[in-house]
């Protein structure tokens, strides 16, 4: 932001995730820049330390959407003193202002006369038009950089294309020797169709990539970095050489078998799916749009159903399909060639064989259609990219962040707006408590023993000479580093005790979270050395997970369950099995009261930054989810990160209440205010490089800490009112060590404090007399059956409240049923010619491929989000992988069954298949298991890959391969011998076998060729009606296989790197 031409800067919560010293340096740099260059900066900070607060010139204080104060920082205390609010000693002014404005809100002072001394700020707060002199050349450079960073996507895409080209080349290998009949031409036509479909599916992989880039684009667009066309054009232009490479590769490998050039088709597909990503703006919605567009392109392209059989009300769709122009162009180019210019049977037709093939499929037989097709594709490329630019220009991101508020808070806000001065008894008592906290902050808080409905054993944790290292990065080896391992923790030692709140602090990169992960057993890689004991006994991760809790910084929760359900689920699976339901619910209620979540019990959790709970509420939910497990030891990774001073105080009150119950609590923390910092009992301070430099008590007003560092010669004394947390980080930096000529790690190891800690470690490393090591008869608290029931219960609630997935799935199914029903209207009963039978098979083929692909694609983001939650819950020892996999698999069955019945009832009657109970049952059966195995296949792809984007790319390749062997393009008897085995390994081929054989395999009607429908199916496709039992078994088998592989991937593979 600083390197641009902007003179006005708006910065929102720039200190999140940074330590207070770094925040101070950043704000100080901004202050100097604005003073020297004459700029204006408006910065929103959550928990500014006193020294950071002192850097600002003016203050704007907001309450309930109204300005309470605006004016010089130096006058703010005087103003509030005139209102009857005085800042206590050792109270940060920023923290005091947060509490004071809340008190003003409670007292219903809604119109406060605020001070304004600088009108220049108001005049310049209007959005400044940022010059586009950033240059469109720079935008193209940026797009090129992003293209280089997407090499994994393009390499996967190219590899997929190469595999499919090889398969197509070998499948159609011997067809080049046959140009004797229309049937030979239809095989050639299928080969051309495969080329088109391959590049269309390849373009579909643009969806997740383009959708993933949109949040950054929207941010830069709204800041006027560039117009939308400057972002879209480089993306389009850079895709052109990639399309030529991909298409050239496919043509080189398959030309002598297929003989066409689909390069323009690839550009069309990429442009189309970029447009759909820009319109969808959400992964599930974009995937649904993509499947819908793919369906319309293919079904009305002229191959699935002949042009002559398309109903008049769908003719517009035929002329609007880009695939039609591509199909006509390459078909004319092929079948009007010299190989097809001969007459095979003068008694039936005098036309060349190539013309007969074209007319049999309803394709135009004039040579001009090659150029019409090329022009049409070029036109679609331009149109799609123009609409892509328009969508980027005019559409905004969906799902703006919305904070959940309780009904009590809502009523309070309404009362403030209307000026209702009548306070309830509860509000008065709440206000009295708040006023007491402001005016008499140093009074000790009552030590309330909350959350003690269930007993627990207080446990200590000690660690001595702990080292953690990882393999040396290749970048460092390239710079000449010879060691094989990079040491991140260097012989760290310490002890955490019950009833003692310990702060784990240090500058960014000191190893705080690394140490916590090592102690909690959350590391998935690297090398750990040293001794860790739990109340004197060696730590065993299997038992430690049962008595510990870990509050992660990212607050990972299932988005579609309520606060209360999240706690019930955690308590259900983590409390001992002998705790009855009534006691468990009482304990949950007490924990909710402890962390102040009672008023939010029915609120949906939602996605971070999108909807649902606010950041502060999610933090409290994270703590509550661990507390309901009744742990003895709790680790909290930055519980106040991303919170304002008031919210941080609420969270720390929760933490303090937790410690007061006698639990061992350790927190990493970045920017604590004076109040929050001095709420801790002990400090574990680390320096960059993974070494401890102070481990010991803080003392009243941090006296022990200050005394320790002020004894070091040359260390600057702390100023009055200065935050000790900031001061200690400033005086212990690497730069200060060089100035002072000392090593704080060595000073600590030569101190009395170090020797005291070593004695404490030695004492706590011995088991207390009469104690026993931790032992649990089973690895998990609950039985396997209970785990399955609990996991299914959560999935049931999640799916029921996920309209972006399930509602869209059913709406999509209804639309497909209506479209297919009207496209193939009354064609199911027509079997007089081969083409009529192909049309009926086309309706089955299209439904299977597009509904199946849509199910597989849309389930992937859902499973990917839940997998992140699964990693946290499995690490907490809540359940094994198999119950989770069972629940994810089982919950899809009722929804897929409903989807199958809905589609079958609508389509079966509209297409007019034979209305017999057996045939209708078979139709529903095959549709159900087809959609089920496609859904499980999408889940399996996620379980075997790191994220949903890669899963989408991998899946796309297999869709194209299944498409080749489905028997619609080339029937099994025409497959080369070396590929016939894959017909039996392709699930889609079994589906079409079952659908076609069950509907027509026993039909004895005579066709125009003189054979019966039953005989034609057996001779052309190799389908037998009496083989339906085996086909049904295979369908069930594929569903079970994909579900088992999904469970295996979830259990064995862990893509979470810590």
SEMI-538916 format. One record per residue (C-alpha): residue in one letter; x negated, y negated, z. Coordinates in pm, whole numbers, plus 50000, padded with zeros to 5 digits. Layout:
BEGIN
AXYZ/...
//
This chain:
BEGIN
X500005000050000/X497174975950077/X495414979849743/X498504968249549/X499564932349476/X502194932149750/X502004903650001/X504754917450225/X504324951450392/X507084971550558/X505675000250763/X507815025850944/X506355046151230/X502815046251094/X501395059051421/X503205092751422/X500665120651470/X497765096951548/X495985091451876/X496285057152039/X492715047051954/X493215053451582/X496545035051589/X494835005151750/X492175004251479/X494775005951200/X496964978251342/X493894957051413/X492804960651051/X496284950850931/X496254920651162/X492934908351027/X494024914450667/X497234894450713/X495504865750892/X492754862750632/X494844868450317/X497994851350439/X500204882050412/X503254893150609/X503664926950777/X506734940950951/X505784972451141/X508094995951330/X506265015051604/X507635041451837/X505305040952138/X502795012652101/X500105012752365/X499644979652553/X496464970752364/X498184977952031/X501204957552136/X498934928152217/X497794926651853/X501194915151725/X502114878751682/X505914881751683/X508364907051824/X511764917451690/X513784937551941/X516924955351817/X519784970652013/X522894986751861/X522124971151523/X521814935751664/X518754914151726/X518224909452097/X514984889852067/X512904875551785/X510004853051852/X506434850451978/X505084880052171/X503714856852436/X507234844152526/X509084877252545/X508484884052916/X509494848753005/X512704852852808/X513684885352982/X512784871153322/X515324843753251/X517854871753193/X517034887553528/X514634915053413/X511074915953544/X508374939553418/X506914960753703/X503184964053758/X501374990453551/X504294991153313/X503604987252943/X505444957152805/X506714977352506/X508115004052736/X509704977552956/X511364961152655/X512854994352546/X514434999552887/X515464963252927/X517334961852599/X519134994252694/X520164977353018/X521374947152821/X523444970652606/X524934987152915/X525854953253056/X527564945152723/X525484914152651/X526024915352278/X525124880052172/X521744870052303/X520274836852202/X516914846852068/X513864825751996/X512654819851642/X509534799651579/X508594811351232/X511204806450964/X508624816950709/X509184853450807/X512914851750733/X512224835650397/X509784862750300/X511734893050422/X513604894250092/X512344923049887/X509354911149689/X509224921949329/X506064941749304/X504314934448979/X504254962348727/X500684952448652/X499774985148818/X499844995548455/X501465023548271/X497985035548186/X497445041448557/X500725060648568/X499535083548292/X496305089148485/X498395098248789/X500505122148584/X497355138348448/X496065142548804/X499375158348910/X499205180948606/X495755192848714/X497085199149063/X499845220848912/X497345245048761/X498675273948972/X502145268548828/X500895267148470/X498515296448513/X501375317548654/X503615306348369/X500995314448104/X500265348148259/X503975356648264/X504255346847898/X501245368247806/X502705398847977/X506075394347808/X504425388747469/X502445420847513/X505585440147606/X507565425547315/X504715433247076/X504575469547183/X508345474447212/X508965461946858/X505735476546724/X507175500846475/X510115479546363/X507875461646112/X507835493145901/X511625494345858/X513605471045634/X516125496545511/X519455487845668/X521485461745855/X520775481046177/X517055475446119/X517795438746070/X519705437446398/X516635450846579/X514615423146416/X517275398446522/X516915410946877/X513175405446859/X513745369446751/X516255364947031/X513755377847287/X511245351347176/X513795323947227/X514985336947563/X511415341147683/X510605304547626/X513945293547768/X513385313048089/X509825300048096/X511185264748087/X513395272948386/X510285274048606/X510205235948564/X513165234148805/X511435240349139/X508325220849036/X510275190248924/X512605191549226/X509665193449464/X508125161649316/X511305140749345/X510935128549708/X507575112549630/X508955097849306/X511965082449483/X509705066249739/X507395051449476/X510315041049252/X512085022849534/X508855004449615/X508704993749249/X505425011249177/X506645017548823/X509845021148620/X511305055848581/X510295058448215/X506645053148306/X506915084048528/X508925105148283/X507005098547960/X503585110848084/X505285141948223/X506815148447882/X503665140447685/X501415161647906/X503795190847860/X503385190147481/X499875205547464/X500875230847731/X503915240547520/X501735244447211/X499285266347401/X502045288347542/X503885291547214/X500685296247018/X499675324047252/X503045341147209/X502985337146830/X499425349846793/X500255380946994/X503635388446831/X503615372446484/X503105403746280/X506005420146461/X508385390646499/X507085363146268/X508465330246401/X507265298046561/X509245286946869/X507095257046972/X509885231146947/X512135254347153/X509725254047445/X509665216047459/X513475215447450/X513735239647745/X511225220247955/X513055187647892/X516405203247974/X515325217948307/X513505186048411/X516805168148347/X518705193348559/X516185189748843/X516615151848836/X520415155348842/X520525182949105/X517945167549342/X518355197749571/X516765231949514/X519975252149550/X522045227749343/X519335225049075/X519055262849050/X522825265049006/X522745238548734/X519875257348572/X521715290348566/X524845273348429/X522895256048152/X521065288248068/X524395306048040/X525925280447803/X522795279647587/X522585317247544/X526235327547525/X527135301247265/X523835304147077/X525265328146818/X523655360846927/X525665372547230/X528915366047043/X529115361146668/X529965326546540/X532935341046355/X534435354746679/X534045322946887/X537475308746966/X538345275146817/X538415258147155/X534745267747206/X533435257746864/X532155225047008/X530005245247249/X528475264346962/X527495232246781/X526215217147108/X523925246147197/X520235239747123/X519725277247111/X522065279146808/X519785256246608/X516715275546714/X518415308946640/X519535297846295/X516165282546205/X514025312646289/X516575337746157/X516775319945820/X512985317045813/X512675354545869/X515545370645678/X515275349545364/X511665360645333/X510295384445072/X510505415545295/X514295412845303/X514915403644938/X516245436644814/X519655452944781/X520035485144978/X523525496444875/X525125481944563/X528445498844639/X529025478644956/X527355445544874/X525225429444605/X523655405144854/X520075408644962/X519605428245284/X518445396945466/X521635378645376/X523725408345494/X521925408045830/X522525370645871/X526185372745780/X526745402846009/X525805381046303/X527615350046177/X524415330746101/X524255306445811/X522435321445514/X521265289145347/X517555280045349/X518345244045448/X519245256345796/X515585260045879/X515115222245857/X518495215346016/X517435236746310/X514075219446344/X515715185046330/X518335195846583/X515715208046831/X513705176046797/X516875156546860/X517645176547175/X514105170647302/X514575133147270/X518105133547413/X517205154747715/X514225133147801/X516255101347761/X518865115148001/X516005126248230/X514775090248243/X518325077848305/X518815102648591/X515535091948749/X516535055448712/X520075055648846/X520395085649082/X519305083949445/X518195112749668/X521015132049832/X521295139750201/X520155107750367/X519015112350724/X521865110850972/X521375112051346/X523835132051552/X525295113151848/X527495126352124/X531105115352176/X530115097152494/X527485077152311/X529955069652031/X532535056352278/X529845035552443/X528815019952112/X532455012252032/X532904995952372/X529834974352310/X531234962651976/X534664952952106/X533314937552425/X535004961452668/X533464952753001/X535254979253205/X532665005053301/X533565039453418/X532215052553744/X529825075053556/X528525046053346/X528045024453655/X526055051353830/X524015056753516/X523325019453495/X522305018253861/X519825046153800/X518415028253495/X518114994953675/X516355012153960/X513865027453718/X513134993553563/X512804973753881/X511194999754104/X509265022253869/X506775034254125/X509265051454352/X508675088754348/X511325108354157/X513225134754352/X511785168754295/X514875186154166/X514585223654140/X516525229053822/X516775259053598/X516305284053880/X519425305553832/X517105333253715/X513965341453912/X510535341853748/X506975349253857/X504675318753865/X501555327653666/X498235310553602/X496085312753290/X492305310153286/X489895310352994/X486115310852999/X483575305652720/X486275307152453/X484955303352100/X486955301651781/X485445301851434/X486595305751075/X484815315650757/X482725287350624/X484655268650350/X483155271950005/X482985233949972/X480615232150269/X478515260950139/X478195242349810/X476755213050005/X473945234750140/X475415248250467/X473905282650524/X476015295250817/X478765320350742/X481155307151007/X482375272851110/X482705269751488/X485825250151591/X485805257251968/X482465258352150/X482525278052477/X485585260852622/X486575269452981/X489465259453204/X492445270053415/X496125260653410/X498175266453727/X501865268853823/X503565236353915/X500785216053754/X501435195753438/X498285194653228/X497635171152936/X495435184552657/X493995154052485/X491295142652246/X490815123451924/X492265137551602/X490275168351503/X489025175951856/X490635210451856/X493595205252089/X496135224751886/X493475250351795/X492795257552164/X496505259752239/X497075283851948/X494195305652065/X495515307152421/X499075313752306/X498015340452057/X499435321551759/X496345322551538/X496785343651224/X493125343251117/X489635334751233/X487415349651504/X488095345951877/X485545352552152/X485655347852529/X487725358652827/X491395349552883/X493215361753193/X496785358853320/X496805356953701/X493535376453707/X494435403453453/X493155404253093/X495625388352853/X497565412352630/X499495394852355/X502345420252360/X503205412952723/X502105376452716/X504735368052453/X507415379952699/X506445355552975/X505335325352770/X506965298752554/X505495277652274/X507105244752167/X505755237751820/X505235202451696/X507375207251384/X510595217051567/X511515246351344/X515115258051386/X517825274151175/X519655244351025/X523185258251008/X523795268151370/X524835246051660/X522715235851957/X524585259352188/X524325288451944/X520565282951913/X520215286052290/X522555315952315/X520585333652043/X517225327152210/X518465337552554/X520225368252416/X517015381952264/X514425370052518/X515975374652859/X515705409353014/X518395433952916/X519585437053279/X520785400653275/X524535402253220/X526395379152982/X527925357653255/X524585350653423/X523005343753086/X525645317853001/X525265301253342/X521525299053286/X522035283952939/X524365257553083/X521815248353348/X519025245753090/X521225223652873/X521795200853169/X518085201253247/X517135189252898/X520225166852861/X521795185552569/X525235191952717/X526945164852510/X525385178852190/X526355215152239/X528545216351926/X526265196251696/X524675213351396/X520875213951409/X520395204451042/X517175199150847/X514495175150976/X514795140950814/X517855151550612/X520805156750844/X521735169851187/X519865161851506/X517555132351545/X513835137951606/X514175132751980/X517155156252003/X515275182851807/X512345179752048/X514635186152343/X516225215452161/X512775230252098/X512015228152469/X515415242652561/X515015271952321/X511855281652510/X513265274452855/X516225297952813/X513695326052780/X512775318753144/X509015317553074/X506335313853339/X503875295953106/X504905270152845/X502735254252578/X503985222252415/X502325208252104/X502835170452100/X506335169752251/X506535131652218/X505255128851860/X507615108851639/X509645094951932/X510135059552054/X509205050552410/X512695056852551/X513115090452374/X509605100452480/X510515091852839/X513605114352814/X511535143052678/X508845138552943/X511515137953213/X512585171653075/X509005183953086/X508535171153439/X511725188353552/X510425220353398/X507135218053586/X508925211053910/X510555245253886/X507095260453941/X506175268553583/X502775263753421/X503065237253148/X500365225152910/X501005197052659/X498905182852378/X499685145952346/X498435117952120/X499665083452223/X501015084452577/X502125052352739/X500835044753086/X503985059253242/X503875091153039/X500145096053082/X500315092253458/X503215116753475/X500625144053416/X498825159953706/X495635170653532/X493765162753210/X491845185352974/X489935161052749/X488105172852439/X485735155952196/X485435160951824/X483715193951762/X485715214752011/X483985207552347/X485525196652677/X484275164452836/X486635160953132/X488725187453304/X490305176953630/X492965157153816/X494075122453708/X494835108654054/X497145079854141/X496955053453866/X494395076253693/X491825067153958/X489815099653937/X489545097653559/X488515061153561/X486005066553840/X484395095653655/X483725077053330/X482855043453490/X479985061153669/X478365067353329/X475785039553273/X476825015352997/X480505025052985/X482724994152969/X484984989553272/X488704992853214/X490654960253199/X493604953353425/X496824966853275/X494934986153007/X496175021052919/X493745046453070/X494575071252791/X493465046652525/X490455035052725/X489055069952777/X489355078052404/X487605045652313/X484675050052549/X484075086752456/X483895084452077/X480935097851883/X479945061951803/X479905053052174/X477785083652248/X475185071252000/X475265036052145/X474935048652503/X472525076552415/X474525102652602/X476395134652529/X479615135252727/X479905172952693/X476485177352855/X477335151953124/X480435171753211/X478565204853229/X476085189153472/X478775173953694/X480305184954023/X483665185653846/X482405212753613/X481125233653903/X484455229454084/X486315241253775/X484015271353735/X484745280754096/X488475276654033/X488235298553723/X486355325053917/X488985324154190/X491965326453954/X490285353053740/X490635377854025/X494055394154075/X495775383554398/X495935411254662/X498915433854614/X499665420854264/X500175441853953/X499365436153591/X502215425653364/X504095455853239/X507235460053033/X508585494152936/X509435481752586/X507795456952350/X510965436352316/X513495425552575/X516435440252390/X517055473352219/X516805477051843/X520605477951813/X521025446052016/X518375428851806/X520305438451491/X523595425751635/X522085392751751/X520295386351422/X523455394151225/X525475371051454/X523155342051377/X523125349151003/X526905351051003/X527175316551158/X524465302550931/X526055315250609/X529535303850708/X528245268350753/X526115266750440/X528345252450165/X525415242349944/X524735279449904/X527965299149941/X530505273649824/X528435266249517/X528055303649457/X531835308849450/X532505277449249/X529875288948999/X531515323248983/X534935308148911/X533495286048637/X531645315348478/X534785336648492/X536825309348324/X534165302748062/X533535339247978/X537245347047989/X538025319847737/X534975326647519/X535645364147498/X539435360147510/X541205393447431/X538065408547276/X537795437147528/X540425458447353/X539005454347002/X536755483146898/X537405486646527/X533965474246414/X530475475346558/X530445437546594/X533635438346802/X532035463847034/X528895442347048/X531065412647148/X532575432147438/X529105443247542/X527955407047510/X530495396347772/X529055422348011/X525465413947928/X525975376547975/X527785380848308/X525145404548442/X522165383248343/X523455348948435/X525395356248750/X522595379148862/X519865353748792/X521895326548962/X522295347949274/X518585356249281/X517465320249226/X519805303249474/X519125327649758/X515395320849745/X515355285849907/X517735298350177/X515525328050264/X512395306250245/X513775281950507/X514845310350736/X511455327250697/X509775297250863/X512125301851157/X511405339151152/X507665333051191/X508295312751507/X510795337151653/X508685367851582/X505625351351738/X507765344752046/X508495382052072/X512225378352015/X512605408051780/X510795430151535/X510885423151163/X513345450851076/X516425437151263/X515825403451099/X515565419750756/X518675440550828/X520685409550917/X519515390750610/X520405420550391/X523725428750558/X525135393350558/X524955392250177/X527235422650137/X530645406850222/X529895375150026/X528675394549723/X531685417749741/X534075388149748/X532185372349459/X532385404549255/X536105409849317/X536865373349235/X534985375248905/X536265409548806/X539945401448866/X539725369448660/X537625382248371/X539075417348340/X542535404148261/X541365375548037/X539085397147822/X541795424247823/X539835455247914/X541785487347960/X544005483948271/X543515517448440/X542665521548806/X539485541648738/X538055517348482/X538925486948692/X537265503048997/X534145511248797/X533975475448670/X534105461049023/X531665487449149/X529015479948886/X529435442248915/X529135443749294/X525945464149302/X524495444049014/X524945411149196/X523735427749515/X520465440849371/X519805407549197/X520305389749532/X518025414349708/X515495410549430/X515415372849486/X514945378749860/X512215404049789/X510365379349566/X510305354049851/X509065380250099/X506155389349868/X505085353649777/X503995323049980/X506945300349893/X510135296949692/X508385279349402/X506025308349332/X508845333149392/X510875315249123/X508025317748872/X507385354548945/X511095362548924/X511455345048590/X508935368448429/X510855399348537/X514165385048417/X512705382748069/X511295418048089/X514605432048209/X516275413447925/X514165432347670/X515005466847806/X518675460447890/X519745478447566/X521605448047439/X518665436147229/X517245470247136/X519035502647230/X517215530847406/X516985554247101/X515155526946907/X512565520847180/X509045533947115/X508295566047302/X505725549047523/X508335524147654/X511395546347703/X510405553148063/X510975516448147/X514565518648028/X515165540848330/X513145517348556/X515085486348447/X518075479848674/X519925458848413/X519885487948165/X521655509648423/X524235482248475/X525075479248105/X525065517248078/X527645519548356/X529835490748237/X529935501047871/X530235538447931/X532985534248193/X535045511947962/X534465527947621/X532645560947680/X535865581247666/X537625561647388/X538475583947088/X539625555946853/X538195557546500/X535915528846394/X535425515346040/X532345536945998/X534385568546043/X533085578246386/X534835574146719/X533875548046975/X532665575747204/X530425590146930/X529065555946836/X528085548747198/X526295582047217/X524485578746882/X523595541646888/X523065535147262/X522645570247402/X525475564347656/X527545593647792/X530705589947998/X529985620948207/X526705605048327/X528505577948530/X527865595148864/X524105593348813/X524385557248699/X526325548249015/X523685565149229/X520945545649049/X522735512749112/X522945519949484/X519305531049476/X518045498449324/X519885478149589/X518425499349867/X514945498049712/X514835460249685/X516205456750039/X513515480350172/X510735461749989/X512105428950129/X511945443350480/X508435456350415/X507245422450290/X508755404450589/X507165429250829/X503675432050678/X502965398950499/X502435366550688/X501875335650473/X501765312450773/X498125302950809/X497075290451152/
//
